[in-house]
Amino acid sequence: MIKRILTKAEQSTLATIAICIGVMLVAGLAFAIDERTLYDVSVWMKPLKFAIALTVHLSTLLVFVSLLSDGARESRLAGNALIVASTSALIEILYICLQAARGRASHFNSDTVIEAFMYHVMGGAALALVGATALIGVLILRAARSETGACVRLGAGWGAILGALATLIVAGAMASGLISGPDPWIGEPGTAAAILPVVGWSRRTGDLRVSHFMATHVIQAMALSGWLADRWLRGSAGRLVIILTGAACLAFAAATFIQAMNGKPFIAA
C-alpha cells in the first residue's frame, strides 16, 4: 500500500483535533473540581461535550478526505475545506471555554455587546463548518479514489451533504431564537434535576438538541452503513441499506424536532 504524505491542511486539522482532545481533558478535570453551574449544570459540561463532538467531526472529515484521489485531496478546494472546518472548530471551542471559565453562557447569550458579537461569530463559524462538510461530501461523490468502495463513496458523500443540510435546518431554527427563545428548550428551561446522563437532554420539556444531534450524526451513520455494505452486500442491496439508513436518521431527526416543538421531552422523567 502506498503511503500518502499528509497535506498542510490535514496537518492543521490534526493539530486542531489535538487541541480539542486537550480541551476535553482539561474540561473533564474542571468538571470534577469546579462546582459552579449554569442552568443547574456544570459550567464545564458544554466545553466537554463540544470538545468531544468537534473531535469526532474533524476526525470524520479527515477520514473522508483520505477517500479522495491524490489530485482532489491535494487540491485547494479540499485543503480550504479542511482549513475552514478546523478554523471554525477552533473559534467555537476556544470561545466556549473562555465563557465557561467566566461562568457565562456562550450560546443564546447577547447580554453584552461583545457577547452578542461573539454569538454571531460563532453562528458564522458553525455555518462555515457545515458548508465545508457538504463540500467534502461533493468531492467524495465526484473524485473518490478508484479503490474506494462504491457504497463507502455513496454513504460518505451523501452522508456529509445530507447531514450538513439537516444540521443547518435544525441548528438554524434553534439558534435564530424565533422558536425557542434564547435557549434550546421549548417551554421551561432545562435543569440538572431532570436530564439524560451524558447527553444532558431535558427529560421534562422539549429539547431541540435531540434533533440537532441526530441531524449531525447522519454523517457518520451513512458512512458506516456504506463501509459495512461494501463488505457484506454491495450492489443494489448495499445502496438500499445506505438509503434506508439515511432516511431513518432524517426521519428520527424530524420526529424529535416535532416532539420538541410540542414541548415534549425525548424521554420523560
C-alpha positions as CSV (number, residue, x, y, z in Angstrom):
1,M,0.0,0.0,0.0
2,I,1.4,3.4,-1.0
3,K,1.8,5.8,2.0
4,R,0.3,9.2,1.5
5,I,2.1,12.2,2.9
6,L,-0.3,14.5,4.9
7,T,-1.1,17.8,3.3
8,K,-0.6,21.0,5.3
9,A,-4.4,21.3,5.6
10,E,-4.6,17.7,7.0
11,Q,-1.7,18.5,9.4
12,S,-3.6,21.6,10.6
13,T,-6.8,19.6,11.1
14,L,-4.8,17.1,13.2
15,A,-3.4,19.9,15.3
16,T,-7.0,21.2,15.9
17,I,-8.1,17.7,16.9
18,A,-5.2,17.6,19.3
19,I,-6.3,20.9,20.8
20,C,-9.9,19.6,21.1
21,I,-8.6,16.5,22.9
22,G,-6.6,18.7,25.3
23,V,-9.7,20.8,26.0
24,M,-11.6,17.5,26.6
25,L,-9.1,16.5,29.3
26,V,-9.0,20.0,30.9
27,A,-12.7,20.4,30.9
28,G,-13.2,16.9,32.3
29,L,-10.9,17.8,35.2
30,A,-12.5,21.2,35.7
31,F,-15.9,19.4,35.6
32,A,-14.8,17.3,38.6
33,I,-13.4,20.1,40.7
34,D,-15.3,23.3,39.8
35,E,-18.7,23.5,41.5
36,R,-20.1,26.4,39.5
37,T,-23.2,25.8,37.5
38,L,-25.2,27.4,34.6
39,Y,-28.8,26.4,34.1
40,D,-28.2,24.0,37.0
41,V,-25.5,22.1,35.0
42,S,-21.7,22.4,35.5
43,V,-20.3,25.3,33.5
44,W,-17.8,22.8,32.0
45,M,-20.4,20.5,30.6
46,K,-20.6,22.4,27.3
47,P,-16.9,22.7,26.7
48,L,-16.6,18.9,27.4
49,K,-19.4,18.0,25.0
50,F,-18.3,20.3,22.3
51,A,-14.7,19.1,22.5
52,I,-15.9,15.5,22.0
53,A,-18.2,16.5,19.2
54,L,-15.7,18.5,17.3
55,T,-13.0,15.8,17.7
56,V,-15.4,13.3,16.2
57,H,-16.5,15.6,13.4
58,L,-13.0,16.7,12.4
59,S,-11.7,13.2,12.5
60,T,-14.6,12.1,10.3
61,L,-13.7,14.8,7.8
62,L,-10.0,13.7,7.8
63,V,-11.2,10.1,7.0
64,F,-13.5,11.4,4.2
65,V,-10.6,13.4,2.6
66,S,-8.5,10.3,2.7
67,L,-11.0,8.7,0.3
68,L,-10.2,11.3,-2.4
69,S,-7.9,10.8,-5.3
70,D,-4.4,12.3,-4.8
71,G,-5.3,15.2,-7.1
72,A,-8.5,16.0,-5.3
73,R,-7.0,15.6,-1.9
74,E,-4.2,17.9,-2.6
75,S,-6.4,20.5,-4.4
76,R,-7.1,23.9,-3.0
77,L,-10.7,23.0,-2.7
78,A,-10.2,20.1,-0.3
79,G,-7.4,22.0,1.5
80,N,-9.5,25.1,2.0
81,A,-12.5,23.0,3.2
82,L,-10.3,21.4,5.9
83,I,-8.8,24.8,6.9
84,V,-12.2,26.4,7.1
85,A,-13.6,23.4,9.2
86,S,-10.6,23.4,11.6
87,T,-10.6,27.2,12.0
88,S,-14.3,27.2,12.7
89,A,-13.9,24.5,15.2
90,L,-11.1,26.4,17.0
91,I,-13.2,29.6,17.2
92,E,-16.1,27.6,18.7
93,I,-14.2,25.6,21.3
94,L,-12.0,28.5,22.4
95,Y,-14.8,30.9,23.0
96,I,-16.9,28.2,24.7
97,C,-14.0,27.5,27.1
98,L,-13.5,31.2,27.8
99,Q,-17.1,31.7,28.6
100,A,-17.1,28.6,30.8
101,A,-14.1,29.9,32.7
102,R,-16.1,33.2,33.2
103,G,-19.2,31.3,34.3
104,R,-21.1,32.8,31.4
105,A,-23.2,31.2,28.6
106,S,-21.6,31.0,25.2
107,H,-24.7,30.2,23.3
108,F,-28.0,32.1,23.3
109,N,-26.3,34.9,25.1
110,S,-26.5,38.5,23.9
111,D,-26.3,40.2,27.3
112,T,-23.4,42.4,26.4
113,V,-22.2,43.9,23.1
114,I,-19.2,41.6,23.0
115,E,-21.2,38.5,23.8
116,A,-23.8,39.4,21.2
117,F,-21.0,39.9,18.6
118,M,-19.3,36.6,19.5
119,Y,-22.6,34.8,19.3
120,H,-22.9,35.9,15.7
121,V,-19.3,35.0,15.1
122,M,-20.0,31.5,16.4
123,G,-23.0,31.3,14.2
124,G,-20.8,32.2,11.2
125,A,-18.2,29.6,12.2
126,A,-20.9,26.9,12.5
127,L,-22.2,27.8,9.1
128,A,-18.7,27.6,7.6
129,L,-18.2,24.2,9.3
130,V,-21.4,22.9,7.8
131,G,-20.5,24.3,4.4
132,A,-17.1,22.7,4.4
133,T,-18.6,19.4,5.4
134,A,-21.0,19.5,2.5
135,L,-18.2,20.4,0.1
136,I,-16.1,17.5,1.1
137,G,-19.2,15.3,0.5
138,V,-19.5,16.6,-3.0
139,L,-15.8,15.9,-3.6
140,I,-16.2,12.3,-2.5
141,L,-19.0,11.8,-4.9
142,R,-17.0,13.4,-7.8
143,A,-13.4,12.4,-7.1
144,A,-13.0,9.5,-4.8
145,R,-10.0,7.1,-5.3
146,S,-10.6,4.3,-7.7
147,E,-10.2,1.7,-4.9
148,T,-12.8,3.4,-2.7
149,G,-15.9,1.1,-2.5
150,A,-19.0,2.3,-4.3
151,C,-21.1,2.0,-1.1
152,V,-18.5,3.9,1.0
153,R,-18.4,6.6,-1.6
154,L,-22.2,6.8,-1.7
155,G,-22.6,6.7,2.1
156,A,-19.8,9.2,3.0
157,G,-20.6,11.6,0.2
158,W,-24.4,11.8,0.7
159,G,-24.0,11.4,4.4
160,A,-21.8,14.6,4.5
161,I,-24.2,16.5,2.3
162,L,-27.5,15.4,3.9
163,G,-26.0,15.7,7.4
164,A,-24.8,19.2,6.7
165,L,-28.2,20.3,5.3
166,A,-30.2,18.7,8.2
167,T,-27.9,20.3,10.7
168,L,-28.2,23.7,9.0
169,I,-32.0,23.5,9.2
170,V,-32.2,22.3,12.8
171,A,-29.4,24.4,14.3
172,G,-30.5,27.4,12.3
173,A,-34.0,27.1,13.7
174,M,-32.7,26.7,17.2
175,A,-30.1,29.5,17.0
176,S,-32.4,32.0,15.5
177,G,-34.3,32.3,18.8
178,L,-37.6,32.6,16.9
179,I,-38.8,29.2,18.0
180,S,-37.4,28.5,21.5
181,G,-36.2,31.9,22.6
182,P,-32.6,32.3,23.9
183,D,-32.2,28.6,24.7
184,P,-32.7,25.1,23.1
185,W,-35.8,24.3,25.2
186,I,-39.4,24.6,24.3
187,G,-41.2,25.6,27.5
188,E,-39.4,25.9,30.8
189,P,-35.6,25.9,30.9
190,G,-33.7,22.7,31.4
191,T,-32.4,21.6,34.8
192,A,-29.9,19.1,36.1
193,A,-32.7,17.7,38.1
194,A,-34.2,16.1,35.0
195,I,-31.7,15.4,32.3
196,L,-30.5,12.3,30.4
197,P,-27.0,11.2,31.5
198,V,-24.0,12.0,29.2
199,V,-26.0,13.9,26.5
200,G,-27.7,16.3,29.0
201,W,-31.1,16.4,27.2
202,S,-34.0,17.6,29.2
203,R,-36.5,15.0,30.5
204,R,-39.2,17.4,31.4
205,T,-39.6,19.7,28.4
206,G,-39.0,19.9,24.7
207,D,-35.3,19.9,23.8
208,L,-34.2,20.8,20.2
209,R,-30.7,19.4,20.9
210,V,-32.0,15.8,20.3
211,S,-32.9,16.6,16.7
212,H,-29.6,18.5,16.3
213,F,-27.6,15.5,17.5
214,M,-29.3,13.1,15.1
215,A,-29.2,15.5,12.1
216,T,-25.4,15.9,12.6
217,H,-24.7,12.2,13.0
218,V,-26.4,11.3,9.8
219,I,-22.9,11.8,8.5
220,Q,-21.3,9.0,10.5
221,A,-24.3,6.7,10.3
222,M,-24.5,6.8,6.5
223,A,-20.7,6.4,6.1
224,L,-20.6,3.5,8.4
225,S,-23.5,1.8,6.6
226,G,-21.6,2.3,3.4
227,W,-18.5,0.7,4.8
228,L,-20.5,-2.3,6.1
229,A,-22.4,-2.6,2.9
230,D,-19.2,-2.8,0.8
231,R,-18.1,-5.7,2.9
232,W,-21.3,-7.6,3.2
233,L,-23.7,-6.7,0.5
234,R,-22.6,-4.3,-2.4
235,G,-24.6,-3.6,-5.5
236,S,-28.2,-2.6,-5.2
237,A,-28.7,-4.2,-1.8
238,G,-25.8,-2.1,-0.4
239,R,-27.2,1.1,-1.9
240,L,-30.7,0.2,-0.4
241,V,-29.1,-0.1,3.1
242,I,-27.5,3.3,2.8
243,I,-30.7,4.9,1.6
244,L,-32.7,3.3,4.4
245,T,-30.1,4.4,7.0
246,G,-30.2,8.0,5.8
247,A,-34.0,8.0,5.6
248,A,-34.3,6.5,9.1
249,C,-31.8,9.1,10.6
250,L,-33.5,12.0,8.9
251,A,-37.0,10.8,9.9
252,F,-35.8,10.4,13.5
253,A,-34.4,14.0,13.4
254,A,-37.7,15.3,12.0
255,A,-39.8,13.3,14.6
256,T,-37.7,14.6,17.6
257,F,-37.9,18.1,16.2
258,I,-41.7,18.0,16.1
259,Q,-41.7,16.3,19.5
260,A,-39.6,19.1,21.0
261,M,-41.8,21.8,19.2
262,N,-44.8,20.3,21.1
263,G,-42.9,20.8,24.4
264,K,-42.4,17.1,25.0
265,P,-39.1,15.6,26.1
266,F,-37.4,12.8,24.2
267,I,-37.6,10.6,27.2
268,A,-39.8,11.9,30.0
269,A,-38.6,11.8,33.6
